[in-house]
Amino acid sequence: MSAEPLRTQAIELVDDEGNVRARLAPGEEGRVSLELLDPGGGVRARLALGSDGAPRLELRDASGRPRLVLSARDDSSLELRDPSGRSRVTLGEWSDDSSTLRLSDHDGTARVALGAWADGGAGLDVWDAGARHRLNLGERPGGPAGVSMWDAAGHLRAVLAVGPEAEREASAEFWDADGAYRAGFGVWPDGDAGPELPSE
């Protein structure tokens, strides 16, 4: 004969000194959470379901700040935070079928983003400490693969590209600090090869 399940509003586990070390309890609007506490009573790990039923896992430091956050809704993501609470690493799989990795510096400024998109393309972007876009490396199905670089003023300065295989194009192009096109060289779709200079 099977035993009847234990039904209660909340469960707390205590250590030999009576300190609460784990707590399982429902919250408002259908929420429920399991918390693991350190000897001082601080919550160090929390597994919860939101009102929409989505799960979330938090691992916290001694001050109670979340340092690792794992969540799953239509999107799924893993976030690493520093002691100040700033997001430093975010890895995500998103509802638009893309997946990305973002790295931020100690000020919380995004510095590197790596992504793969639903159309089969992929790219890498780099920003400087002033949040200025400096480099893009990307590839699109049926389109070119290339590298673009900007200066600190936001001017495009250089592009290195290889066209779709059918076109067999490869080129390098350069602009000056004022944004004027200065020179290019490569193999072009019409079969020409060599330098290309701006028209006078």
ABEGO torsion letter per residue (X at the ends): XBBBBBBBABBBBBBAAGBBABBBBBBBGGBBBBBBBBAAGBBABBBBBBAAGBBBBBBBBAAGBBABBBBBBABBBBBBBBAAGBBABBBBBBAAGBBBBBBBBAAGBBABBBBBBAAGBBBBBBBBAAGBBABBBBBBBGBBBBBBBBBAAGBBABBBBBBBAAAGBBBBBBBBAAGBBABBBEBBAAGBBEBBBBBX
